[in-house]
Amino acid sequence: MTTPPHNAPGQHWNAADYAHHADFVPSLGSEVVKLLAPQAGERILDLGCGDGALSERLAKLGVDIVGVDASEAMVEAARERGITAQVIDAHRLPFDHEFDAVFSNAALHWMLEPQAVIAGVKRALKPGGRFVAEFGGHGNVAAICTALLASLQFRGISARGRHPWYFPTAEEYRQLLENAGFRVEEIALIPRPTPLSTGMSGWLETFANPFLHGLDEDVREAVLENTMTLLAHSLRDDTGHWSADYVRLRVRARV
């Protein structure tokens, strides 16, 4: 059995494009921030901070926030917001009992070795510290993935190694946390159909590059066109507005 890559091949982040096509990510983070219940003066690690939009919100509450992300472009965007941010692979977190909480929104599903991530999170937390996160869970973007894979296979292109995400069930992720020594206080899958302000094309442009990695431009365009045709039946309404079939896994646990 081969070890999966730490990060999805072909996925490159552009902070401006992300803010344009995926502005819903931080705006829909309010519920997980509420679950975090941050207190002024707490030192909190934002794991997979992206462009720092939610980090900035936490900082305004008086939190001592540190952001980490694997993307240099995203870390630079976070720093431009005044966030202390570092380029770090979440599978190799270097922190040692430094944080009151570790927080993560819409990032953990990109990290394909969850045991390594969870071990680093636990090591980063002070005794009694909490881990609060929301990310893609089992069934997340199932229709989108199926359409992409079908469009590839229709052209005889192997889908092997192209699915870039880790979408666990609540039971699976609970077991990983408990095995690492966490006490799980809350964990649940939450269906959340998500309107896409720039349509399905914007979503695919932002998130689906690993499915299209290495393809010639004409093949890439054909796969995307076919994917959109397949998805229109279920994810586009009568007025032409698109949504994504999101299912989020929300969790709070303590060491």
C-alpha contacts under 8 A as a table, 3 or more apart, distances in Angstrom:
res1	aa1	res2	aa2	distance
4	P	112	L	6.68
4	P	113	E	7.51
5	P	8	A	6.64
5	P	9	P	7.90
5	P	112	L	7.02
6	H	91	H	7.25
6	H	111	M	6.28
6	H	112	L	5.86
6	H	113	E	6.85
7	N	110	W	6.69
7	N	111	M	6.45
7	N	112	L	7.09
7	N	164	P	7.95
8	A	11	Q	5.92
8	A	110	W	7.15
8	A	164	P	5.26
8	A	165	W	7.88
8	A	210	P	6.18
9	P	164	P	7.91
9	P	210	P	5.59
9	P	213	H	6.97
10	G	209	N	5.63
10	G	210	P	4.81
10	G	212	L	7.66
10	G	213	H	5.07
10	G	214	G	7.79
11	Q	207	F	7.37
11	Q	208	A	7.75
11	Q	209	N	5.41
11	Q	210	P	5.63
12	H	71	S	7.92
12	H	209	N	7.92
13	W	18	Y	7.26
13	W	71	S	6.72
13	W	73	A	6.66
13	W	74	M	7.00
13	W	206	T	7.80
14	N	17	D	5.39
14	N	18	Y	6.02
14	N	73	A	6.36
14	N	74	M	7.18
15	A	18	Y	5.05
15	A	19	A	6.13
15	A	51	D	6.31
15	A	73	A	6.35
15	A	74	M	5.65
15	A	77	A	6.47
16	A	19	A	5.19
16	A	20	H	6.27
17	D	20	H	5.03
17	D	21	H	6.01
17	D	22	A	7.92
17	D	206	T	7.27
18	Y	21	H	5.34
18	Y	22	A	5.21
18	Y	23	D	7.07
18	Y	206	T	6.61
19	A	22	A	5.55
19	A	23	D	5.04
20	H	23	D	5.97
20	H	198	T	7.87
21	H	196	L	7.79
21	H	197	S	7.13
21	H	198	T	5.81
21	H	202	G	5.52
21	H	203	W	6.37
21	H	206	T	6.91
22	A	25	V	5.75
22	A	196	L	7.94
22	A	203	W	7.29
22	A	206	T	7.75
23	D	26	P	6.39
23	D	27	S	6.63
24	F	27	S	4.97
24	F	28	L	5.74
24	F	196	L	7.83
25	V	28	L	5.51
25	V	29	G	6.49
25	V	106	A	7.04
26	P	29	G	4.99
26	P	30	S	7.72
26	P	53	A	6.24
26	P	54	L	5.86
26	P	105	N	7.99
27	S	30	S	6.73
28	L	31	E	7.24
29	G	32	V	5.58
29	G	33	V	6.27
29	G	54	L	7.50
29	G	105	N	6.80
30	S	33	V	5.06
30	S	34	K	6.13
31	E	34	K	4.99
31	E	35	L	6.30
32	V	35	L	4.86
32	V	36	L	6.21
32	V	105	N	7.49
32	V	132	V	7.31
32	V	133	A	6.70
32	V	134	E	6.43
32	V	250	R	7.29
33	V	36	L	4.93
33	V	37	A	6.35
33	V	38	P	7.49
34	K	37	A	5.10
34	K	38	P	7.87
35	L	132	V	7.13
35	L	252	R	7.42
36	L	103	F	7.32
36	L	132	V	5.81
36	L	252	R	7.77
38	P	42	E	7.12
38	P	58	L	7.39
38	P	61	L	7.63
38	P	63	V	7.08
39	Q	42	E	5.76
39	Q	61	L	7.34
39	Q	62	G	7.27
39	Q	63	V	6.60
40	A	61	L	6.00
40	A	62	G	4.28
40	A	63	V	4.96
40	A	64	D	7.91
41	G	62	G	5.89
41	G	63	V	5.18
41	G	64	D	6.15
42	E	62	G	7.88
42	E	63	V	5.28
42	E	64	D	5.91
42	E	99	F	7.80
42	E	100	D	6.06
42	E	101	A	7.86
43	R	63	V	6.17
43	R	64	D	4.60
43	R	65	I	5.89
43	R	66	V	7.73
43	R	98	E	7.67
43	R	99	F	5.20
43	R	100	D	5.51
43	R	101	A	6.95
44	I	63	V	6.95
44	I	64	D	6.22
44	I	65	I	5.00
44	I	66	V	6.34
44	I	99	F	5.45
44	I	100	D	5.88
44	I	101	A	4.90
44	I	102	V	5.65
44	I	103	F	6.97
45	L	65	I	5.95
45	L	66	V	4.94
45	L	67	G	5.87
45	L	68	V	7.55
45	L	99	F	6.56
45	L	101	A	6.45
45	L	102	V	4.72
45	L	103	F	5.99
46	D	49	C	5.29
46	D	55	S	6.62
46	D	65	I	6.97
46	D	66	V	6.04
46	D	67	G	4.63
46	D	68	V	6.33
46	D	102	V	6.14
46	D	103	F	4.89
46	D	104	S	5.65
47	L	67	G	6.27
47	L	68	V	5.47
47	L	69	D	6.68
47	L	90	A	7.19
47	L	102	V	6.82
47	L	103	F	5.97
47	L	104	S	4.90
47	L	105	N	7.77
47	L	107	A	7.49
48	G	67	G	7.17
48	G	68	V	5.63
48	G	69	D	4.52
48	G	70	A	7.29
48	G	90	A	7.58
48	G	104	S	6.27
48	G	105	N	7.31
48	G	106	A	7.90
48	G	107	A	5.33
48	G	108	L	7.46
49	C	52	G	5.35
49	C	53	A	7.92
49	C	54	L	7.48
49	C	55	S	6.71
49	C	67	G	5.28
49	C	68	V	5.73
49	C	69	D	5.69
49	C	74	M	7.90
49	C	75	V	7.68
49	C	78	A	7.67
49	C	104	S	7.27
49	C	105	N	7.70
49	C	107	A	7.93
50	G	53	A	7.61
50	G	69	D	6.22
50	G	71	S	7.69
50	G	74	M	5.06
50	G	75	V	6.62
50	G	77	A	7.99
50	G	78	A	7.02
51	D	74	M	4.71
51	D	75	V	6.29
51	D	76	E	7.62
51	D	77	A	4.97
51	D	78	A	4.54
52	G	55	S	4.82
52	G	56	E	5.88
52	G	67	G	7.32
52	G	74	M	7.74
52	G	75	V	7.63
52	G	77	A	6.97
52	G	78	A	4.23
52	G	79	R	7.67
52	G	81	R	6.94
52	G	83	I	6.83
53	A	56	E	5.30
53	A	57	R	6.59
53	A	78	A	7.36
54	L	57	R	4.93
54	L	58	L	6.33
55	S	58	L	5.13
55	S	59	A	6.14
55	S	65	I	6.62
55	S	66	V	7.87
55	S	67	G	6.96
55	S	83	I	7.01
56	E	59	A	5.00
56	E	60	K	6.32
56	E	81	R	6.90
56	E	82	G	7.77
56	E	83	I	6.68
57	R	60	K	5.31
57	R	61	L	6.85
58	L	61	L	5.19
58	L	62	G	7.01
58	L	63	V	5.82
58	L	65	I	7.09
59	A	62	G	5.31
59	A	63	V	4.84
59	A	64	D	6.39
59	A	65	I	6.03
59	A	83	I	7.98
60	K	63	V	7.12
65	I	83	I	7.29
65	I	84	T	7.02
66	V	83	I	7.01
66	V	84	T	5.25
66	V	85	A	5.72
66	V	86	Q	7.98
67	G	75	V	7.86
67	G	78	A	7.88
67	G	83	I	7.03
67	G	84	T	6.16
67	G	85	A	4.33
67	G	86	Q	6.34
68	V	75	V	7.18
68	V	85	A	5.44
68	V	86	Q	4.89
68	V	87	V	5.77
68	V	88	I	5.73
68	V	90	A	7.74
69	D	72	E	7.51
69	D	74	M	7.10
69	D	75	V	6.22
69	D	85	A	7.74
69	D	86	Q	6.64
69	D	87	V	5.26
69	D	88	I	5.61
69	D	89	D	6.79
69	D	90	A	7.29
70	A	75	V	7.96
70	A	87	V	5.29
70	A	88	I	5.25
70	A	89	D	5.13
70	A	90	A	7.24
71	S	74	M	5.29
71	S	75	V	6.24
71	S	87	V	6.47
72	E	75	V	5.10
72	E	76	E	6.10
72	E	87	V	5.95
73	A	76	E	5.20
73	A	77	A	6.35
74	M	77	A	5.01
74	M	78	A	6.23
75	V	78	A	4.98
75	V	79	R	6.17
75	V	85	A	5.85
75	V	86	Q	6.31
75	V	87	V	6.34
76	E	79	R	5.05
76	E	80	E	6.28
76	E	85	A	7.91
77	A	80	E	5.09
77	A	81	R	6.75
78	A	81	R	5.22
78	A	82	G	6.82
78	A	83	I	5.53
78	A	84	T	7.70
78	A	85	A	6.56
79	R	82	G	4.97
79	R	83	I	4.79
79	R	84	T	6.14
79	R	85	A	6.09
80	E	83	I	7.19
88	I	92	R	7.39
88	I	93	L	6.97
89	D	92	R	5.54
89	D	93	L	6.74
90	A	93	L	5.40
90	A	111	M	7.40
90	A	117	V	5.85
90	A	120	G	7.64
91	H	111	M	7.41
91	H	113	E	7.02
91	H	114	P	7.83
91	H	116	A	5.22
91	H	117	V	4.70
91	H	120	G	7.01
92	R	116	A	7.27
92	R	117	V	7.24
92	R	120	G	6.64
93	L	117	V	7.55
93	L	120	G	5.17
93	L	121	V	7.33
93	L	124	A	7.62
94	P	120	G	7.40
94	P	124	A	7.68
95	F	98	E	6.45
95	F	120	G	7.51
95	F	123	R	6.71
95	F	124	A	4.72
96	D	123	R	5.37
96	D	124	A	4.68
96	D	125	L	7.13
97	H	123	R	5.80
97	H	124	A	4.61
97	H	125	L	4.60
97	H	126	K	4.36
97	H	127	P	7.36
98	E	124	A	5.63
98	E	125	L	5.81
98	E	126	K	5.79
99	F	102	V	6.86
99	F	124	A	6.09
99	F	125	L	4.81
99	F	126	K	5.57
99	F	129	G	7.06
100	D	125	L	6.04
100	D	126	K	5.77
100	D	128	G	7.82
100	D	129	G	4.82
100	D	130	R	6.67
101	A	125	L	6.35
101	A	126	K	7.98
101	A	129	G	5.34
101	A	130	R	4.73
101	A	131	F	5.71
101	A	132	V	7.47
102	V	121	V	6.78
102	V	124	A	7.82
102	V	125	L	7.09
102	V	129	G	7.99
102	V	130	R	6.45
102	V	131	F	4.87
102	V	132	V	6.36
103	F	131	F	6.08
103	F	132	V	5.02
103	F	133	A	5.61
104	S	107	A	6.44
104	S	108	L	7.12
104	S	132	V	6.56
104	S	133	A	4.58
104	S	134	E	6.41
104	S	135	F	7.86
105	N	108	L	7.53
105	N	133	A	5.67
105	N	134	E	4.99
105	N	135	F	6.00
106	A	109	H	7.19
106	A	134	E	5.99
106	A	135	F	4.43
106	A	136	G	6.81
107	A	110	W	5.78
107	A	111	M	7.43
107	A	135	F	6.09
108	L	111	M	5.31
108	L	114	P	7.95
108	L	134	E	7.89
108	L	135	F	5.81
108	L	136	G	7.66
108	L	166	Y	7.82
109	H	112	L	7.11
109	H	135	F	5.96
109	H	136	G	5.65
109	H	137	G	7.73
109	H	165	W	5.28
109	H	166	Y	4.67
109	H	167	F	6.00
110	W	164	P	6.83
110	W	165	W	5.27
110	W	166	Y	6.47
111	M	114	P	6.39
111	M	117	V	7.53
111	M	165	W	7.37
111	M	166	Y	6.93
112	L	165	W	6.81
112	L	166	Y	5.83
113	E	116	A	5.72
113	E	117	V	6.66
114	P	117	V	4.98
114	P	118	I	5.99
115	Q	118	I	5.19
115	Q	119	A	6.09
115	Q	176	L	6.78
115	Q	180	A	8.00
116	A	119	A	5.18
116	A	120	G	6.28
117	V	120	G	5.18
117	V	121	V	6.21
118	I	121	V	4.98
118	I	122	K	6.17
118	I	176	L	7.87
118	I	177	L	6.92
118	I	180	A	7.15
119	A	122	K	5.21
119	A	123	R	6.25
119	A	180	A	6.49
120	G	123	R	5.09
120	G	124	A	6.12
121	V	124	A	5.07
121	V	125	L	6.48
121	V	131	F	7.55
122	K	125	L	5.41
122	K	180	A	7.63
122	K	182	F	7.73
122	K	255	V	6.86
123	R	126	K	7.95
125	L	128	G	7.74
125	L	129	G	5.28
125	L	130	R	7.24
125	L	255	V	7.59
126	K	129	G	5.15
127	P	255	V	6.25
128	G	254	R	6.04
128	G	255	V	5.19
129	G	254	R	5.67
129	G	255	V	5.83
130	R	252	R	6.95
130	R	253	A	5.59
130	R	254	R	4.30
130	R	255	V	6.54
131	F	251	V	7.74
131	F	252	R	5.64
131	F	253	A	5.18
131	F	254	R	6.08
132	V	250	R	7.73
132	V	251	V	5.67
132	V	252	R	4.46
132	V	253	A	6.58
133	A	249	L	7.99
133	A	250	R	5.80
133	A	251	V	5.39
133	A	252	R	6.68
134	E	248	R	6.35
134	E	249	L	5.46
134	E	250	R	4.33
134	E	251	V	6.41
135	F	248	R	5.36
135	F	249	L	5.39
135	F	250	R	6.75
136	G	140	N	5.56
136	G	166	Y	7.63
136	G	167	F	5.52
136	G	168	P	7.87
136	G	246	Y	7.23
136	G	247	V	6.02
136	G	248	R	4.63
136	G	249	L	5.80
137	G	140	N	5.54
137	G	166	Y	7.76
137	G	167	F	4.28
137	G	168	P	5.12
137	G	169	T	6.02
137	G	170	A	7.58
137	G	189	L	6.44
137	G	247	V	5.70
137	G	248	R	5.00
137	G	249	L	4.66
138	H	167	F	4.72
138	H	168	P	4.95
138	H	169	T	4.95
138	H	170	A	7.94
138	H	189	L	7.64
138	H	247	V	6.96
138	H	248	R	7.98
138	H	249	L	7.82
139	G	142	A	5.23
139	G	167	F	7.19
139	G	246	Y	7.72
139	G	247	V	6.08
140	N	167	F	6.80
140	N	245	D	6.42
140	N	246	Y	4.81
140	N	247	V	4.40
140	N	248	R	6.82
141	V	144	I	5.20
141	V	145	C	6.16
141	V	244	A	6.47
141	V	245	D	4.84
141	V	246	Y	5.29
141	V	247	V	7.18
142	A	145	C	5.21
142	A	146	T	6.07
142	A	245	D	6.97
143	A	146	T	5.12
143	A	147	A	6.13
143	A	231	L	7.15
143	A	245	D	6.92
144	I	147	A	5.22
144	I	148	L	6.21
144	I	227	T	7.75
144	I	231	L	6.88
144	I	244	A	7.68
144	I	245	D	7.63
145	C	148	L	5.16
145	C	149	L	6.09
145	C	163	H	7.75
146	T	149	L	5.23
146	T	150	A	5.97
147	A	150	A	5.11
147	A	151	S	6.05
147	A	227	T	5.18
147	A	230	L	6.11
147	A	231	L	6.65
148	L	151	S	5.16
148	L	152	L	6.30
148	L	211	F	7.19
148	L	223	V	7.24
148	L	224	L	7.55
148	L	227	T	5.49
149	L	152	L	5.12
149	L	153	Q	6.12
149	L	159	A	6.17
149	L	211	F	7.79
150	A	153	Q	5.10
150	A	154	F	5.99
150	A	227	T	7.99
151	S	154	F	5.16
151	S	155	R	6.81
151	S	223	V	5.40
151	S	224	L	7.84
151	S	226	N	6.02
151	S	227	T	5.98
152	L	155	R	5.45
152	L	156	G	6.56
152	L	157	I	5.12
152	L	158	S	6.96
152	L	159	A	6.71
152	L	223	V	6.29
153	Q	156	G	4.80
153	Q	157	I	5.16
153	Q	158	S	6.27
153	Q	159	A	6.91
154	F	157	I	7.43
159	A	162	R	5.41
159	A	163	H	7.34
159	A	211	F	7.56
160	R	163	H	7.55
161	G	164	P	7.48
162	R	210	P	5.72
162	R	211	F	4.88
162	R	212	L	7.82
162	R	213	H	7.85
163	H	210	P	7.03
163	H	211	F	6.36
164	P	210	P	6.28
164	P	211	F	7.65
168	P	172	E	6.01
168	P	173	Y	6.11
169	T	172	E	5.18
169	T	173	Y	6.31
169	T	189	L	7.44
169	T	249	L	7.78
170	A	173	Y	5.32
170	A	174	R	5.96
170	A	187	I	6.27
170	A	188	A	5.84
170	A	189	L	6.36
170	A	249	L	6.85
171	E	174	R	5.13
171	E	175	Q	6.24
172	E	175	Q	5.28
172	E	176	L	6.50
173	Y	176	L	5.05
173	Y	177	L	6.25
174	R	177	L	5.16
174	R	178	E	6.11
174	R	184	V	6.76
174	R	187	I	7.36
175	Q	178	E	5.11
175	Q	179	N	5.94
176	L	179	N	5.14
176	L	180	A	6.35
177	L	180	A	5.16
177	L	181	G	6.50
177	L	182	F	5.25
177	L	183	R	7.47
177	L	184	V	7.23
177	L	253	A	7.91
178	E	181	G	5.02
178	E	182	F	4.87
178	E	183	R	6.17
178	E	184	V	7.08
179	N	182	F	7.35
181	G	255	V	6.47
182	F	253	A	6.05
182	F	254	R	5.41
182	F	255	V	4.75
183	R	253	A	5.41
183	R	254	R	5.18
183	R	255	V	6.17
184	V	187	I	7.14
184	V	251	V	7.65
184	V	252	R	6.26
184	V	253	A	4.20
184	V	254	R	6.51
185	E	251	V	7.73
185	E	252	R	5.60
185	E	253	A	5.21
185	E	254	R	7.37
186	E	250	R	7.73
186	E	251	V	5.44
186	E	252	R	5.12
186	E	253	A	6.86
187	I	249	L	7.07
187	I	250	R	5.55
187	I	251	V	4.28
187	I	252	R	6.49
188	A	249	L	5.71
188	A	250	R	5.57
188	A	251	V	6.75
189	L	247	V	6.52
189	L	248	R	5.59
189	L	249	L	4.52
189	L	250	R	6.50
190	I	247	V	5.45
190	I	248	R	5.03
190	I	249	L	6.22
190	I	250	R	7.38
191	P	245	D	7.85
191	P	246	Y	6.12
191	P	247	V	4.20
191	P	248	R	6.27
192	R	245	D	6.96
192	R	246	Y	5.13
192	R	247	V	5.51
192	R	248	R	6.93
193	P	243	S	6.30
193	P	244	A	5.72
193	P	245	D	4.88
193	P	246	Y	5.22
193	P	247	V	7.51
194	T	243	S	5.12
194	T	244	A	5.12
194	T	245	D	6.65
194	T	246	Y	6.37
195	P	241	H	7.60
195	P	242	W	6.09
195	P	243	S	4.14
195	P	244	A	6.49
196	L	199	G	4.98
196	L	200	M	6.74
196	L	203	W	7.32
196	L	241	H	7.52
196	L	242	W	5.61
196	L	243	S	5.15
196	L	244	A	6.89
197	S	242	W	7.80
198	T	201	S	7.18
198	T	202	G	5.23
198	T	203	W	7.37
199	G	202	G	5.51
199	G	203	W	6.65
199	G	241	H	6.78
199	G	242	W	5.24
199	G	243	S	7.39
200	M	203	W	5.00
200	M	204	L	6.10
200	M	228	M	7.22
200	M	242	W	6.01
200	M	243	S	7.28
200	M	244	A	7.69
201	S	204	L	5.19
201	S	205	E	6.04
201	S	228	M	7.64
202	G	205	E	5.07
202	G	206	T	6.22
203	W	206	T	5.20
203	W	207	F	6.01
203	W	208	A	7.54
204	L	207	F	5.33
204	L	208	A	4.78
204	L	209	N	7.37
204	L	224	L	7.90
205	E	208	A	6.23
205	E	209	N	6.88
206	T	209	N	7.27
207	F	210	P	7.90
208	A	211	F	5.71
208	A	212	L	7.02
209	N	212	L	5.10
209	N	213	H	5.94
210	P	213	H	5.07
212	L	215	L	5.79
212	L	220	R	6.12
215	L	219	V	6.18
215	L	220	R	5.73
216	D	219	V	5.34
216	D	220	R	6.07
217	E	220	R	4.96
217	E	221	E	6.16
218	D	221	E	5.20
218	D	222	A	6.24
219	V	222	A	5.04
219	V	223	V	6.15
220	R	223	V	5.22
220	R	224	L	6.26
221	E	224	L	5.13
221	E	225	E	6.08
222	A	225	E	5.09
222	A	226	N	6.15
223	V	226	N	5.22
223	V	227	T	6.07
224	L	227	T	4.99
224	L	228	M	6.18
225	E	228	M	5.22
225	E	229	T	6.32
226	N	229	T	5.05
226	N	230	L	6.28
227	T	230	L	5.21
227	T	231	L	6.16
228	M	231	L	5.12
228	M	232	A	5.99
229	T	232	A	5.37
229	T	233	H	7.59
230	L	233	H	6.42
231	L	234	S	5.63
231	L	235	L	5.69
231	L	236	R	7.32
232	A	235	L	5.49
232	A	236	R	4.92
232	A	237	D	7.99
233	H	236	R	6.49
234	S	237	D	7.80
235	L	242	W	5.64
235	L	243	S	5.48
235	L	244	A	6.61
235	L	245	D	7.49
236	R	239	T	7.88
236	R	240	G	5.72
236	R	241	H	5.44
236	R	242	W	4.41
236	R	243	S	6.57
237	D	240	G	5.38
237	D	241	H	5.51
237	D	242	W	6.56
238	D	241	H	7.48
